[in-house]
Amino acid sequence: MATLRTVVAALMSKGVISAGWYSILTGLVLLFVAYLLSSAGDTDPAAPYVAVLFAVTGVWQLWRGVRLQVQRTSVR
């Protein structure tokens, strides 16, 4: 995970990926992890609560990323 974070940080510093797209991708990954955790409720009683937390954070990140991209494209 640290390697992936380093690669994405390097891409962002070079201007390959914008902050908006970084937030959108982060939100999608959080929603995917929330989906995976929601199915683990039978084996771990805390998994659904963590899944809800990840889902809320994922939606917030998606909203933030879309808002940043709309602002970025409307300025041009």
C-alpha positions in Angstrom: 0.0 0.0 0.0 2.9 2.4 0.8 4.3 1.7 -2.7 1.0 2.6 -4.3 0.7 5.7 -2.3 4.3 6.7 -3.3 3.5 6.2 -7.0 0.3 8.2 -6.8 2.0 11.0 -4.9 4.8 11.1 -7.6 2.1 11.2 -10.3 0.4 14.1 -8.5 3.6 16.0 -8.1 4.3 15.7 -11.8 0.7 16.9 -12.6 -0.4 13.6 -14.1 -3.4 13.2 -11.8 -5.3 16.1 -10.3 -6.5 16.4 -6.7 -10.0 15.9 -7.9 -9.3 12.6 -9.6 -7.3 11.5 -6.6 -10.3 12.1 -4.4 -12.6 10.4 -6.9 -10.4 7.3 -7.0 -10.0 7.2 -3.2 -13.8 7.4 -2.8 -14.3 4.5 -5.3 -11.8 2.4 -3.4 -13.4 3.2 -0.1 -16.8 2.2 -1.4 -15.4 -1.0 -2.8 -13.8 -1.9 0.6 -17.1 -1.0 2.3 -18.9 -3.4 -0.1 -16.4 -6.2 0.8 -16.7 -5.5 4.5 -20.5 -5.6 4.4 -20.4 -9.3 3.4 -18.1 -10.1 6.4 -20.8 -9.3 9.0 -21.3 -13.0 9.7 -17.7 -13.6 10.9 -16.9 -10.2 12.5 -19.6 -8.2 14.3 -17.8 -4.9 13.9 -17.5 -5.2 10.1 -20.8 -3.7 9.2 -20.1 -0.6 11.3 -16.7 -0.1 9.7 -18.3 -0.7 6.3 -20.8 2.1 7.0 -18.0 4.4 8.1 -16.0 3.6 4.9 -19.1 4.1 2.8 -19.8 7.5 4.3 -16.2 8.6 3.8 -16.2 7.2 0.3 -19.3 9.2 -0.7 -17.7 12.3 0.9 -14.5 11.7 -1.1 -16.4 11.2 -4.3 -18.4 14.4 -3.7 -15.2 16.3 -2.9 -13.5 15.0 -6.1 -16.4 15.9 -8.4 -16.6 19.3 -6.9 -12.9 19.9 -7.3 -13.1 18.7 -11.0 -16.1 20.9 -11.7 -14.3 23.9 -10.2 -11.2 23.1 -12.2 -12.9 22.8 -15.5 -15.1 25.9 -15.0 -12.1 28.1 -14.3 -10.5 27.2 -17.6 
